[in-house]
């Protein structure tokens, strides 16, 4: 069954770009049908291995983007939306990605509602770890190359993480050497930071900031994910959550970045950023639960047991090809069981870093944002 429409040029143009029936209608070509049959044959031979690799790649990619601050929504599939909101931003970012060899397409209205434009990113089993780590390593290298071309550049502020220290038992100053634990986030952030410091030694005006754990509106890991686990009764606090959390409200982190960019003393330096020095994970999670009207966490396995379970869970999920993140991972256990109260004396002295947002204020804003998403 088919048909056609005749009309003025403006009408035809409108239908071409806005009629869902036209935009999404296409018959399967013989080559596409043959490729689908070949794909089913391949799945029968190598399905288990490929699904496991796909799950690991998806988790690695999503964690890297979320840690970088991107909104991926609630998706858990290898077809990942990067939510941008307006169409102009989606088109510009897609063009930027394509110019750097990344095949990423924008999805615009009417395919999605107005104000919900996004990028559509496909992760596959064929991607290597190097492909997945583009954001933290190759992306940084591209940024540095572009910065070298900017005349009169006064400062490039690189946001690293205290994870580069390798999760020491006691929080350390900036003089402590970084340590690669082999975990994806720790490893790739360290590689990216190393590139920035090398560029700084070559004359680029850089400052490196190492924030601990950021919370506030928009925080997927330390607000929304914790809230969802609390709601399901699945929130775990290895070791009872008695270690310092090092949580810093997001607005304070942004203020610290701006202050560092303006400070002559910060040129070529590295700084820790953290807040609420004595706040423990148990205190924070319990207070968040109260702010949201949810039950407090009840599960507190010993941290060595939790670390072992996290290691086994990661391997099991990879083997089974499960796409969602395990309830416990090694990265989560290290964050919850190793001291995150990294000292900020150097930042205080050089650019007046002094977080003023109280936990009550930060949680009020965080809970108001998260409540509508639970």
N, C-alpha and C positions, 0 to 999 in steps of 0.2 A: 504494500500500500504506500502511495506517495502523493505528492501534491506540489503546488507551487503558489507563490504569492507575487502579485504585481502591484506596483505603486510608485509613489514619488521616491526620488533618491534618498531623501531624509528618512522616509519610512523604512526603506530597505536597509539602510545603514543602522537604524535603531534595532531592527529585528535581528540583524546579524550579530550585534554585540549584546543584546539583552534577552532574546528569546531562548529560554532554556532548551526547548525542543530542538532548536537549531544548533545551539552551542554544543550540546552533548550527544547529538545523533551522528553515528558513524557505523557503517557496516564493517564487519571483520573481514580483512583481506585474506586471501589464501596463504601468503607467507606468515601472517600473524597466527592463523590457525595451526600451521605446521610447527611454528615455534612453541605454541602452547603444548602441543602433543609431545614435542621433544623435552620440554620442561618437566612434564609428568614422568617421562621415562627416567630422567636424571634424578628426580626426587625418589623414585623407587630404589635407585642404586645408592644414592649418597644423601638421602634425606636427613637422617639423624645427625650426621656430622655437619651438614650445612645449616641446619636449624640451630644447632648449638653455637656455631660461629656467628650466625646472624643475631642471635640473642645477645651474645657478648658484645658485638659491634654496636648494636642498638643501645645497650646500657651505657657503654663507654661514651658514645656520641651525645646521648641525652644528658648524662651527668656533666660533661664538659660544657655544654651550652647553658645548662641551668646554673652551674657555678659561675658562668660568665654573665649571668643576669638576664638571659633570654626567657621569655614566656613560651612554654611549649604546650600549655594547657594540660589536660589529664591524660593525654595519649600514652599508650604503652606499645604501639606498633612500630614497625620499621619505616612507615610513612609518617614523617614527623612534621607537624605544622609549627612554624616559627611565627608567632602572633605579632603583627606590627600595627594593626589598626587601620591606618589610612592607606589608600591605594598608592599615593605618591611615594611614600616610604618603601612600600613593597616593591614597586617598580625600580626605584633607585638602588635598593639593596640587591635585588636580583641581577641588575645590570653590573653592579660592582663585583658580585660573585662570579658571574659568567666571564668578566674580563680577566679574572684570575684563574680561569680553567675549571670552575666548579659549575656543574650542570644543575642549576637550581632555578625553579620556575615560580613566578608569583601566582597567587590565586586571588582573584578580585571579584567584586560583585558583578553579575548576579550569581556567580557560583557560590558565594558566601554572602551573609548579610552585610549591609552597609556598616562600616566601622570595624569589620572583622577581617580585613585583608591580611594575607599571610604569605610566607614562603612555604613551598612544598619540597621537603628534603627526603630523598629515598636513601636509606642505608641498606647495603646488601652484604651477603656473605663473602663477596669477592673483595670487599674493601680490606685493606691492611690496617694495622695499628697506626702506621704513619699517616694514612689517609684520614683516619678518625681524629688524629691529634692535630689536624691543621689549625684549629682555633687557637690552641695554646702555644704552638711552636711555629709552624709555618705562617700563621696569621700574624704573629709578632714580628717575624722576619720581614714580611711584606710591609708592615707598618713602619718598621725601622728604615727600610729602603725608601719608602715615601717621605719619611721625615728628613732624610739626608738631602732631599731635593727642595726642602722648604727654606727659603731665604729668611734670615732674621728670626729663626725659631728660638724662642726664649726658654721653653721647658717642655719636655715630654715626661709625663708622670705615668709610670707603669704600675698597675695594680697587680701585685703578686699575691702571696698568701703565706701565713705562718706555717702552712703545711710543708713548705720547703725545708723546714728544720727536721722533718722526718718523725714528728710526734715524740719528742723527748719526754721523759718522765717528769721533768721539771721545766717549766717555761723558761726560756733563755732570752738573753739580750741579742741585739743585732750582730754582736761579735762572734756568736757561735757559728760554726760552719754548717752549711746545709747538708742534708743527707737524703739520698735517693732510696726510698723504701721499695721501689718497684711497683707501687700502686699507681694507677693511671693518672689521677689528678696530681698527686705529689710529684710524680716524675715529669709530667709534661709542663707543669707550672715552673718547676725548677729549670727545665731546659729553656723555656721562654725568658725567664729572669736572667739566665746566664747570657743570652743573646743581648739583652738590654744593657747589662753591665759592661759587656765587651764593647758595645757601641759607645757607651759613656767614656770608656778609656780611650776610645778613638776620637773623642772630641764632641760627641753629641751631648747636648745639655739634658741629662736624664735625672730623674729621682725615682726610686723604687719604694713603694709602700707595701707592707705585708700585713694586711688586716687579718684578724682572727676570724671569728664567726659573726656574720652580719644577720641581724633580724629586723623586722619591720614590715610594713605593707609591701607585698610583692615577693617576700621571702618564701620560696617553695620548700626548702629543706627544713629551716628552723622555726617556721610558723605553720604553714599549711600542712606539710607532711606530718609534723608532730601532732597537730590537731586531729588529722584523720586517724592516726594511730591511736590517739587517746579515745576518740569516738568509738573505735572498733575494739577497744580494750587490749590493744596489741603493743602499746608503747613500752619498750624495754629500757631500763636504766642499769646497765652493767655496773657492778660495784656499788650500787645504790645511788649513783649520780652525785657522788661527794666531791668530785674534782671541779676546779674552777672552769667556768664555761667560756670566759673571755668574750662574751657577747657584746657587740657594738651596734647601736641603733643606726640604721642606714643613713639617716640625715647627718649624723655625726661623722660618719665615714666620708660622705661627700664634702662636708665642711673641711675635714682634714686634708682631702685631696686638693681642694682649692687653696688652702693655706700653704701647703707644701709647694704648690706650683708658683706661688708668689714669693716664697722665701729665698733670698740669696744663699742662706746658710744650708739649704737643703740640696743645693746643686751637687750631683754626683754621690748623694748619700742614700742609705737604706734605713727605713724606719718601720718598727712595729706599730700597729694600731689595734687597740682593744679597749674594752670598757667594762664597767661594773666589776672591779678587781676581785671582790670576794664572792661574787654570785656563783653558786654551784648549779649544775644541771638539774639537780633535784628541786632546788628552789625555783628555777626558771620554769621547768615543765609543770610543776604543781601550780604556780601562779598563772600560767597560760591556761591550764585546765579550769581554774576558778574563773578567769575572765570570760571563758567561753561556756561556762556552765556544764563542764564535762567532768567525769570521774577522774581522780588523780591516777598516776601510774602505779601499778601494783607489782610488776615483775622486775626483779633486780638480781639477775644471775651474777655470780662472781666473774670478774673481768677475764681471767685466763680461760674459763669455760666459754664465755661469750666469744672470745677471739677465735677459739678452736671451732666453735659452731659456725661463726662467720666464714671461716676458711672453707669448711666443708660445704656450707650452703652455696657459696659461689661456685664451687666445682660441680655440685649437683645440678644447679640451675643451668650451667653451661652444657652439661652432658644431656640434660633433658630438653634443651632448646627453649626453656621458659624465658619470656621476654621481660617479665616484671622483675624488679629488684628484690632480692631476698630480704626477709625481715631483719636479718643481721648480716652486715658485711664487715670486713676487716677495717675499712675506712671509717665506718660508723663507730666501731668499738674504740679505735684509736682516738677519735674526736671526743667521745664520751668518757674515756677512762684516763686520758693523759692531760696533764695540766695545760689549760688554754689561756691562763692569765698572763700573757706575755707583757713584760714591762714596756712602758711607753715614755720613759724618762727622756730619751733623746728627742722624740717628737715634741714633747712639752717644752723643752729648752730651745729648740731650733725654730719652731713655728707656732708655739702656743697651743698645741693640741690639748684640749681639756673638755671632754664630753660632759654635757650638762643635762641631757635627757635622762630622767629617772626611769627606773624599771616600770613603775606604774604608768607613766606617760607612754612609754614605748609599747607596753602591752595593750593599753587602751586602743591605740591606733592599729596595732597588729590584729587584735581580736575583732575590731570593727570590720577590717578588710577580710579576714578569714571566715567570719561567720556566714557571709553570703555565698561561700564556695563549698561549705561542708554538705 
